[in-house]
Amino acid sequence: MAKLTGRVAVVTGASKGIGAAIAELLARDGAAVVVNYASSAAQAEAVVKKILAAGGKAKAVRADVSKPGEAKKLIEAAVAEFGKLDILVNNAGTYEFVPLAEVSEQQFDHTFDVDVKGVLFATQAAANAFDGRGGSVVNISSLASIANAATASVYSAAKAAVDSLTRTLSAELGPKKIRVNSVLPGPVETEGTANMKNFEQFRDMVVPRTPLGRVGKPADIASVVAFLVSDDAGWITGQSIQAAGGLTL
């Protein structure tokens, strides 16, 4: 029997990249998965189609988790579709690297709305939906949260806030049998980074500083998440786990 058989998971921002890889792996491990998206409906449905074709269970649900009301409706939709909730993966995020002189209030608000507010209110809704049975929350943070990366002030601050939420919520929710952990990816090749300005130069800079000799792939992060939401990680909570091939920035 697959290790997540009978579980129900919500993965935010799961229409592509790391989120899609997480959704697909959790489904292969037996979970019924809600594939959340904000705007990429066709891509989300493609992820669902892939899961269904492999014999899994999945449904795409649109919600902008930066809006607390929509985050709550996302969790409610998962319970309505599959009867309960056991796992929340807060993967939805946004990033933009700009010099301090070019930081705007709009960029700051958008980054914190998605990366921090989305995590907080999706977790709030999920904690209520777990309903005494316990559950697992995994927040996708970033190595940037602990790195000294120039031009990443807003993004790094947002991800540092995610790590702080991970620690504080693990303490608050632990008595309810809810585990909360975060994963800190290093550079990962995704659809987003493929369109990122100067990513190739950045990759060429970080690979020599990465002991495992490459940048990450979405599957590298998904496997860490799949472990953390399983019973194999039942004694792990409040941890921020780096998944970056040994890279330090």
C-alpha positions as CSV (number, residue, x, y, z in Angstrom):
1,M,0.0,0.0,0.0
2,A,1.3,3.5,-0.9
3,K,2.3,5.5,2.2
4,L,-0.3,8.2,1.6
5,T,-3.2,6.0,0.7
6,G,-6.4,7.5,2.2
7,R,-5.0,10.9,2.7
8,V,-6.2,14.1,1.1
9,A,-3.8,16.9,0.2
10,V,-4.0,20.5,-1.0
11,V,-1.1,21.8,-2.9
12,T,-1.2,25.6,-3.6
13,G,0.3,27.0,-6.8
14,A,0.4,23.5,-8.3
15,S,-0.2,24.2,-12.0
16,K,3.5,24.0,-12.8
17,G,7.0,23.7,-11.6
18,I,7.7,22.6,-8.0
19,G,4.0,22.6,-7.1
20,A,3.1,20.3,-10.0
21,A,5.9,17.9,-9.1
22,I,4.7,17.8,-5.5
23,A,1.1,17.2,-6.5
24,E,2.1,14.4,-8.9
25,L,4.3,12.7,-6.3
26,L,1.8,12.9,-3.5
27,A,-0.8,11.3,-5.8
28,R,1.6,8.5,-6.8
29,D,2.0,7.9,-3.0
30,G,-1.7,7.4,-2.7
31,A,-3.1,10.8,-1.7
32,A,-6.1,12.5,-3.3
33,V,-4.8,15.9,-4.4
34,V,-6.4,19.3,-4.9
35,V,-4.3,21.1,-7.6
36,N,-4.7,24.7,-6.8
37,Y,-4.0,27.5,-9.3
38,A,-4.7,31.2,-9.5
39,S,-4.7,31.8,-13.2
40,S,-3.2,28.9,-15.1
41,A,-6.4,26.8,-15.5
42,A,-5.2,24.8,-18.6
43,Q,-1.9,23.9,-16.9
44,A,-3.7,22.8,-13.7
45,E,-6.0,20.6,-15.6
46,A,-3.1,19.1,-17.4
47,V,-1.6,18.2,-14.0
48,V,-4.9,16.6,-13.0
49,K,-5.1,14.7,-16.3
50,K,-1.6,13.3,-15.7
51,I,-2.5,12.2,-12.2
52,L,-5.8,10.6,-13.3
53,A,-4.1,8.8,-16.2
54,A,-1.7,7.2,-13.6
55,G,-4.6,6.0,-11.6
56,G,-4.6,8.7,-9.0
57,K,-7.3,11.1,-7.7
58,A,-7.1,14.8,-8.3
59,K,-9.2,17.9,-8.9
60,A,-8.1,21.4,-10.0
61,V,-9.5,24.3,-7.9
62,R,-8.9,28.0,-8.6
63,A,-8.2,30.3,-5.7
64,D,-5.9,33.2,-5.1
65,V,-4.5,32.3,-1.7
66,S,-3.2,35.9,-1.2
67,K,-6.9,36.6,-0.4
68,P,-7.9,35.0,2.9
69,G,-11.5,34.4,1.8
70,E,-10.3,32.5,-1.3
71,A,-7.8,30.5,0.8
72,K,-10.7,29.4,3.0
73,K,-12.8,28.5,0.1
74,L,-10.0,26.4,-1.3
75,I,-9.8,24.3,1.8
76,E,-13.6,24.0,1.9
77,A,-13.6,22.8,-1.7
78,A,-11.1,20.1,-0.8
79,V,-13.2,18.8,2.0
80,A,-16.4,19.0,-0.1
81,E,-14.7,17.0,-2.9
82,F,-12.8,14.4,-0.9
83,G,-14.5,14.4,2.5
84,K,-11.6,15.6,4.7
85,L,-8.1,17.1,4.7
86,D,-4.9,15.7,6.0
87,I,-2.1,17.6,4.2
88,L,-1.5,21.2,3.1
89,V,1.5,22.2,1.0
90,N,1.9,26.0,0.9
91,N,3.8,26.2,-2.4
92,A,2.2,29.3,-4.1
93,G,4.7,32.1,-4.2
94,T,6.1,34.9,-6.2
95,Y,9.6,36.3,-6.6
96,E,11.3,39.3,-8.1
97,F,14.8,40.4,-7.6
98,V,15.4,44.1,-7.8
99,P,17.9,46.6,-6.3
100,L,16.8,48.5,-3.2
101,A,16.5,51.7,-5.3
102,E,13.8,50.1,-7.4
103,V,11.7,48.4,-4.7
104,S,8.2,49.7,-4.8
105,E,5.3,49.4,-2.3
106,Q,3.3,47.5,-4.9
107,Q,6.1,44.9,-5.2
108,F,6.5,44.6,-1.5
109,D,2.7,44.2,-0.9
110,H,2.3,41.6,-3.7
111,T,5.2,39.5,-2.5
112,F,4.1,39.5,1.1
113,D,0.4,38.9,0.2
114,V,1.2,35.8,-1.7
115,D,4.3,34.4,0.1
116,V,3.3,35.2,3.7
117,K,-0.4,36.1,4.0
118,G,-1.2,33.1,1.7
119,V,0.7,30.7,4.0
120,L,-0.9,32.1,7.1
121,F,-4.5,32.0,6.1
122,A,-4.4,28.8,4.1
123,T,-2.9,27.2,7.2
124,Q,-5.6,28.8,9.4
125,A,-8.3,27.2,7.3
126,A,-6.5,23.9,7.1
127,A,-6.0,23.7,10.8
128,N,-9.8,24.0,11.3
129,A,-10.4,21.4,8.6
130,F,-8.1,18.9,10.2
131,D,-10.7,18.8,12.9
132,G,-8.9,17.0,15.7
133,R,-7.4,14.3,13.6
134,G,-4.1,16.0,13.2
135,G,-2.4,16.8,9.9
136,S,0.8,18.0,8.2
137,V,1.6,21.4,6.8
138,V,4.7,22.0,4.6
139,N,5.7,25.5,3.6
140,I,7.9,26.0,0.6
141,S,10.4,28.6,1.7
142,S,13.7,29.3,0.0
143,L,17.4,29.2,0.7
144,A,17.1,33.0,0.1
145,S,15.6,33.2,3.6
146,I,19.0,32.6,5.2
147,A,21.3,33.9,2.5
148,N,22.9,37.3,1.9
149,A,21.6,37.6,-1.7
150,A,21.9,41.1,-3.2
151,T,18.7,42.5,-4.8
152,A,16.6,39.9,-3.0
153,S,15.7,42.0,0.0
154,V,11.9,41.7,-0.3
155,Y,11.8,38.1,-1.4
156,S,14.3,37.1,1.3
157,A,12.3,38.9,4.0
158,A,9.1,37.2,2.9
159,K,10.7,33.8,3.0
160,A,12.3,34.5,6.4
161,A,8.7,35.3,7.6
162,V,7.6,31.9,6.2
163,D,10.3,30.2,8.3
164,S,9.2,32.1,11.3
165,L,5.6,31.1,10.8
166,T,6.8,27.5,10.5
167,R,8.4,27.6,13.9
168,T,5.7,29.5,15.7
169,L,2.8,27.6,14.2
170,S,4.5,24.3,14.9
171,A,4.5,25.2,18.6
172,E,0.9,26.4,18.6
173,L,-0.5,23.6,16.5
174,G,1.6,20.7,17.9
175,P,-0.9,20.0,20.7
176,K,-3.5,19.4,18.0
177,K,-1.3,16.8,16.4
178,I,-0.6,19.2,13.4
179,R,3.0,19.2,12.2
180,V,4.4,22.2,10.4
181,N,7.7,22.2,8.5
182,S,9.3,24.2,5.8
183,V,11.6,23.3,2.8
184,L,14.2,25.7,1.6
185,P,15.0,25.0,-2.1
186,G,18.1,26.4,-3.7
187,P,18.0,27.3,-7.4
188,V,15.6,25.0,-9.2
189,E,15.0,24.9,-13.0
190,T,11.3,25.5,-13.6
191,E,9.2,27.2,-16.2
192,G,9.5,30.4,-14.1
193,T,13.3,30.4,-13.9
194,A,13.5,29.6,-17.7
195,N,12.0,33.0,-18.2
196,M,14.0,34.7,-15.5
197,K,16.5,37.3,-16.7
198,N,20.1,36.2,-16.4
199,F,19.2,32.8,-14.9
200,E,21.8,31.0,-17.0
201,Q,24.5,33.3,-15.6
202,F,23.2,32.8,-12.1
203,R,23.3,29.0,-12.6
204,D,26.8,29.1,-13.9
205,M,27.8,31.1,-10.8
206,V,26.1,28.8,-8.2
207,V,26.9,25.3,-9.7
208,P,30.6,25.5,-8.8
209,R,29.6,26.4,-5.3
210,T,27.2,23.4,-5.0
211,P,28.8,20.2,-3.7
212,L,26.4,18.0,-5.7
213,G,27.3,19.9,-8.9
214,R,24.0,21.1,-10.4
215,V,20.9,23.2,-9.7
216,G,17.8,21.5,-8.5
217,K,14.9,19.9,-10.3
218,P,11.2,20.1,-9.1
219,A,11.4,16.4,-8.3
220,D,14.2,17.0,-5.8
221,I,11.9,19.2,-3.8
222,A,8.9,17.0,-4.2
223,S,10.6,14.0,-2.7
224,V,11.5,16.0,0.5
225,V,7.9,17.2,0.8
226,A,6.5,13.7,0.3
227,F,8.7,12.5,3.2
228,L,7.7,15.3,5.5
229,V,3.9,14.7,5.0
230,S,4.2,11.0,5.6
231,D,4.2,9.0,8.8
232,D,7.9,8.5,8.3
233,A,8.3,12.1,9.5
234,G,5.9,11.8,12.4
235,W,8.4,13.0,14.9
236,I,9.5,16.1,12.9
237,T,7.9,19.5,13.3
238,G,9.1,23.1,13.4
239,Q,12.0,22.4,11.1
240,S,13.3,24.3,8.1
241,I,15.1,21.8,5.8
242,Q,17.5,22.9,3.1
243,A,17.2,21.2,-0.2
244,A,19.9,22.8,-2.2
245,G,22.6,20.2,-3.0
246,G,24.8,21.7,-0.3
247,L,24.8,25.2,-1.7
248,T,25.5,28.0,0.7
249,L,25.0,31.6,-0.3
